[in-house]
Each structure stands twice: as C-alpha cells, then as structure tokens.
Amino acid sequence: MTDDAAWQSGDRIFGDWGTTRLRLFRLRDDAVVDQQDGPGIGTLNGAPGDALRATLEPWRAQGMSGGHVWLCGMVGSRNGIAEVPYAECPVDVTGWRTQTRIVTLDDVTVGIAPGLACTGPDGADDVMRGEETQIFGAMALDPALAIGRHAVALPGTHGKWALIEDGHVVRFRTFLTGELFALLRDRSTLTRAGDDDGDGDAGFAAGLVRSDAGGMLGALFEARSAQLRKGRSRGWAVGFLSGLAIGHEVREALDTIVGVDSLTLVGDPVLARLYHQALARHDRGVTVRDGSEAALAGLRLLAEQA
C-alpha cells in the first residue's frame, strides 16, 4: 500500500453526484490524492445510500472511519439521499451555503449542497443542481467574478447560462442541448445513412455555420440528406448535429445575457473547446475553467462553514 493509498487523519471527501455518475475526490492538504467513481442518481437500481456506501468502501478498507463527505448535484433531489430545497435567486455564497442540509449515513456526516431556483424576465421558472457549486467555486478561484456583472456558461446535458451581479447569481437559463444531441445521435434516423465515423470536425464546423441562419427544426434533417445526397459520413452528420445544437444555444444565450463585463465557460475541457469555437464566431472573448476544479472549490466553501 502506498502512502497515498493509506487513509490519513485530515483527509476529506468531496463529491459531485449527478444524474449519470458519481465522482468522489479524496483531498489531502487541498490536493486530490485519490478518486472513486460510482453510478449516477438516474441509473440507480437500489437506495442512494447503498450506492454511496459501496463507493466509499475502498477507502474504508484503507482506514477511513467516520468523517465528513460534502456533495453537490442530484444527490439533493427528491431521488437522492435527501431532498434539499432550492435557494432562491438572487443569492450569494453565504445565502447559498447556509441552506446546506446535513444528514448522517452510518458513521459518516454527509453535507448536501442546495440547488438554485429562479424566475426569468419572461416569467418562466428554472432550476439547477450542481452547477451552482461550480459557479460559486469559480468566483472563489477568480474573485474578480464577484465584482461587477458577468456571465457564466456551464455546458452539459442541461447547459446553464447564469447572470452574476456583485457576487449574486441573479438568474439563469437552462438549455437542453446535451440531452437533445444525445437523443438525435442515438435514437433518431438522422445519423444512420453514412458509412463511417470520420469528418466529425468538419461536420461540427458546418453545423455552426448553418446555425447562423436560424431555423433549427428545419435544419436538423440536413444531417441525413447530406449523407444521402453528398456522401457525407455518419461522423460528419454527428458533428453537424452537435454544431447546429451548440450554435443555436450560444446565439440564443447571447441574445438574453447582454451588457456583461466578462464571459466564463466552466465545464469539461473537451466540451468547453466546442463552445469556445461557437463563441468565436460572435467575436466573444471567454475565460475557460475546468468544471471539476470549480466544483471542488465550491465544495470547499461548504466545508468551511462546518
């Protein structure tokens, strides 16, 4: 057993538990020394508490006894370990983290972050769970984000675009881009006429260009017709759908979030690069932050109040 593998007093566990996966990070002196992955809330066959116990088991075998686990994401939904009410926008980090819910699982104290809820200018309601931890974490990593008016984009299955004013999350809007793309790619007829998976980058670029003209519903079928009429590959069609969906999201979001001092992208680096490409077509400068890094910074904020 290595020194890193052996459990040491002072080790802390932070986790992001979403719909599709659980990621637990073990920190020592604020450095990640180990990681364990488990099933997402949306894929569980049994109780969420049992899934958390199973994911923690390798660390228990190394000497973990008691302690705290700090979690964000869908773990706080009605399908998670315990439902945590949403904090209402506008809200700052203090108002958010004081609504953390603490529960006990065996000998472990589990702190669960609240999500956020808002009502947009058009009267539409919106909610998030997990992204708020990344937003407050990004502000902790870059204090300039807590001064003035900024936009934070968090691409993903249900992408969020949030407006930040003087450290408060004022409102946000959810875009179903990731889920819609996955459904079109895996369940529709739009990608089944081509022969191979090449040319994805070219397809993505073509999708971005096509999104400039608007009319997403009318453009979707072009992914299939390009395979039949122009010999495009399946990979090209998948890329085209991705570019089309991301391009439309970016156009709509930029129309609703205006007059900001900066735009920050928080998320998976690979996905963030695609959004960076889309934003470049609109001459928008952007700062990119790793989503896991921002989530860990936000979870540290929860632990600080304990």
C-alpha positions, 0 to 999 in steps of 0.5 A: 500500500502506498502512502497515498493509498493509506487513509490519513487523519485530515483527509476529506471527501468531496463529491459531485453526484449527478444524474449519470455518475458519481465522482468522489475526490479524496483531498489531502492538504487541498490536493486530490490524492485519490478518486472513486467513481460510482453510478449516477442518481438516474441509473440507480437500481437500489437506495442512494445510500447503498450506492454511496456506501459501496463507493466509499468502501475502498477507502474504508478498507484503507482506514477511513472511519467516520468523517465528513463527505460534502456533495453537490448535484442530484444527490439533493433531489427528491431521488437522492439521499435527501431532498434539499430545497432550492435557494432562491435567486438572487443569492450569494455564497453565504445565502447559498451555503447556509441552506446546506442540509446535513444528514448522517449515513452510518458513521459518516456526516454527509453535507448536501449542497442546495440547488438554485431556483429562479424566475426569468424576465419572461416569467418562466421558472428554472432550476439547477443542481450542481452547477451552482457549486461550480459557479460559486467555486469559480468566483472563489478561484477568480474573485474578480467574478464577484465584482461587477456583472458577468456571465457564466456558461456551464455546458452539459446535458442541461447547459446553464447560462447564469447572470452574476451581479456583485457576487449574486447569481441573479438568474439563469437559463437552462438549455437542453442541448446535451440531452437533445444531441444525445437523443438525435445521435442515438435514437433518431434516423438522422445519423444512420445513412453514412458509412463511417465515423470520420469528418466529425470536425468538419461536420461540427464546423458546418453545423455552426455555420448553418446555425447562423441562419436560424431555423433549427427544426428545419435544419436538423434533417440536413444531417441525413440528406447530406449523407444521402445526397453528398456522401457525407459520413455518419461522423460528419452528420454527428458533428453537424448535429452537435454544431447546429445544437451548440450554435443555436444555444450560444446565439440564443444565450447571447441574445438574453445575457447582454451588457456583461463585463466578462464571459466564463465557460466552466465545464469539461475541457473537451466540451468547453473547446466546442463552445469556445469555437461557437463563441468565436464566431460572435467575436466573444472573448471567454475565460475557460475553467475546468468544471471539476476544479470549480466544483471542488472549490465550491465544495470547499466553501461548504466545508468551511462553514462546518 
